[in-house]
Amino acid sequence: MEISFLSGLALWLRGEIYALTGLPILSDLALDIIGIALLLGIISMAAIVFTYGERKVCAFMQVRIGPNRVGGRFGLLQPVADMLKLMSKEDIVPEGADKVLWALSPALLFVPAALVYAFFPFDAGAVLADVNVGVFLLFAISGQAVLPFLMGGYASNNKYSMVGGFRVVSQMISYEAPLLFSLLGILMITGSMRLEDIVEAQSGGLWFIFLQPLAFVIFLISAVAETNRTPFDLVEGESEIIAGPFTEYSGMRWALFFLAEYANLLTAAILATTFFLGGYLGPDFLPGFVWFGIKAVLMVFVIMWFRWTFPRTRVDQILTFGWKAMLPLSILNVFLTGVVMCALGLV
Amino acid sequence: MKRTETYLLNMGPQHPSTHGVLQVKLTLDGERILKAEPVLGYLHRGIEKLMESRTYFQCLPYTDRLDYISSMNNNFGFAMAVEELAGIEVPRRAEFIRVIMAELNRINSHLIGIGTLANDLGASTGMLYCFRDREYILDIFNEVCGARQTFHYIRIGGVAGDFTDKARELTEAFLERVPKFLSEYDQLLTGNEIFTRRIIGISAMTAKEALDLNMTGPNLRATGVARDLRKLDGYSVYGELDFDIPVGEHGDNWDRYQVKMKEMAESAKIIRQCLDKMPEGLIMAKVPKMLKPPKGEVYSRTEGTRGELGFYIVSDGTTKPYRVHIRRPSFVNMQGLDLMCRGMLIGDSVSAYSSIDPIMGEVDC
C-alpha cells in the first residue's frame, strides 16, 4: 500500500517514540492518544468554524452581512465571543427535573457523535480504529444518539421538550432504515464493510455517486434527517416547540448539544464523501486529506444550503415520506444493484 | 391497562412564533390539537379609554399604535371618521395621497404577513426577502413624513406633508420592483414542494364559517366571498379606480397566502393609477384649531390591511370624543383560530396563526 502524508507522519512518529522508549506498547498508546486528541480537535474546530460559516452562509443567502462586530470587518472572532458567552452563562436546572438523566443527556449525546470519528479514513491508512466491520459499527454507535434526546426531553419536565423527544425517536428510527439500505448497494459492489476498502474501490475515478445516484439522493436526505436539520428539524422546530429537548438547557450543557449537532453535521458530510465522493482520492497535486477536507466542507455547505432554502416539514409528512418513499426506493436500489451485478456476472 | 390522556400546552405569551404576546392554550392529544383557546390582554393599553380624555387631534397618534404594521390605514380610518362627524371636505390631492399611502402600507403589511408565515414554517430566508423589499416602502414613508413606523401622517382634513417629487420617484421605482419580487417569492416559496404541502388544505374554513365568525379582509376573501369595502363603499377615491378583488376557493392557508400575494399586485395597480390621476392642489382642508364636531355619532369603516377597520365615535359637542370604539379586524379574526386549529397538528397551529396574520397591538388595543 502506498504511504500517504498522514500515515507517513504517523509511522515516523511511532518510530521516534519507539526509539526513545524502547517499548512498543508505549508508542501505540502515545499514538492513540495523539489520534484521539486530533479527532476531538477536529470536532471542536468544526463546531467553531461551522458556527461562523453557517452564519456567514445564511447571511449570504438572506441578503444580509452576518457577523461583523467582533474581530474585524468579517467578524472572525464571533465564535470566540459566542463561546465565552456560553461558558459564562448560568447553569439552570429546572424545577422537578430528573437530575441524573438531565445531566447525562448532553454527555451521552456527545459520546456517540465523537466516537464515530474513529472509523473515518481521513487519508490512505490514516484511520484511528481500522476495523473490518466499520460501516456496521459506525451505524450501531450513531444509532445510540436517539436515547439521549429522549432522556433530555423527559428529564426537563417541560412539555415542549417531551414533544421534541418523541419526535426525535420517531424521526430517527424512520430514517435509520433508508440510510442503511441506501448503502447496501455499495457494500454489495465492494464486498467489504471496511471504510478504506470502500474508498479504494472508487480509485478508478468512478465514484459511487455515478454508479449509485439514487442511493446518493436517498442517503443525503436521510443523513440530513438524521442530523435533525432543516427541512427535517422538527426536533428543535424553533417556531413550534421552541428548541425541543434543549429548551431548558443553558450554558455549557446546551453547548454540548450544540457541539454534538455540528459533529453530526460533519459526520454526515464525511460519510457522503467516503461512500459516494471518493473519500481522500483526488489528483496528486494535493495530499489526500486535503481532498477529503475539501469534499467534506463542500457537503457541509450543501447541507447548510438546504437549511436556508427549505421550510420545515410536518411530523406526519416526515414519517410518511420516510416509510413510504425513502425505504421502498432504497430497497429498489438494492434490488437494481443486484440485478445489474448478476447480469454482469460479478456475483 | 393502556391509557391515554390529553394535555394542555401553553403556547406563549413567550414563544418564538406568537409575534408578540399572544397566549394560546392548546389542548392536545399527542401532536393533534383538540382545542385552541387564545388568551388575550397582554398588550392592553386602554387606547379607547385614553382617547376619551384627548382632543381629536391628540387621538390620532394613538391609532398609529393599534396595528403598528399598518399605521397609515389606521390614521386613514380615524381621520375619515372624524371628518364625517365634523363635516370636513378633504382636498382631492390629499385623497389621492392617502390612497397611495394606504395601499403602500397594505403591501408592507402583506409582506410581513407572508414573511412571518414563511418564517413560522421554518423558511427564514423567505422572511428576510420580504423584509428586504419592505425597506423600499419604508423609504417612501420616510420621505413623506420622516418616520418609518407610527407615521401620524394622514391627519384630520388631509395629510401632513406633500407628496414630493422625490417620493414620486421612489414610488415609481418601487412599483417597478413589485412584479420582480413577487416572482422571486413564487420561486422561493410558492413553487416549493415542502411549502405547498405545509399549507394546502390546512386550516380550511368555509365561507359560512368565516361569515358566522364575522371575519373580514383576506381571511374572508380566501373563502371565496368577494367582500372588499374599497369596492363596496368606494370611499375616498377608490370608486374611481380600477382594481380587482382576488378571492380564494377553499379558505385554507394556501388561499390566504395567495390572496395576499395577489392583493399586493392589485395594490400596485391602484398606486399606479393614483400617481397618474393625482391633481395639483392643497393637501389640507381648513380645519379649526379647536375642532368641536356637532353632537352625534358616527360609524365609519375602511378596508384595513386585515379587514374591516371601523371607528365608532360619539361626540358630545366638545373638543374630546365622548366615546370611541374601534372595530379591530385582527381581534375579530382571532375568533377563527380555534376552528382553524382543531384536528391539526402542533406544527399547523403556528401556520394557522400567522396566516390569520393578527397584530397583537390591534387585538388587545
Interface residues (C-beta under 8 A of the other chain):
Chain A: M61 Q62 V63 R64 K159 Y160 V163 F166 T230 P231 D233 L234 G237 E238 S239 E240 I241 I242 W308 T309 F310 P311 R312 T313 R314 V315 D316 Q317
Chain B: Y7 L9 H15 P16 S17 G30 E31 A118 N119 D120 L121 G122 A123 S124 T125 G126 L128 Y129 R132 L188 L189 N192 I194 F195 R197 R198 L345 I346 G347 D348 S349 V350
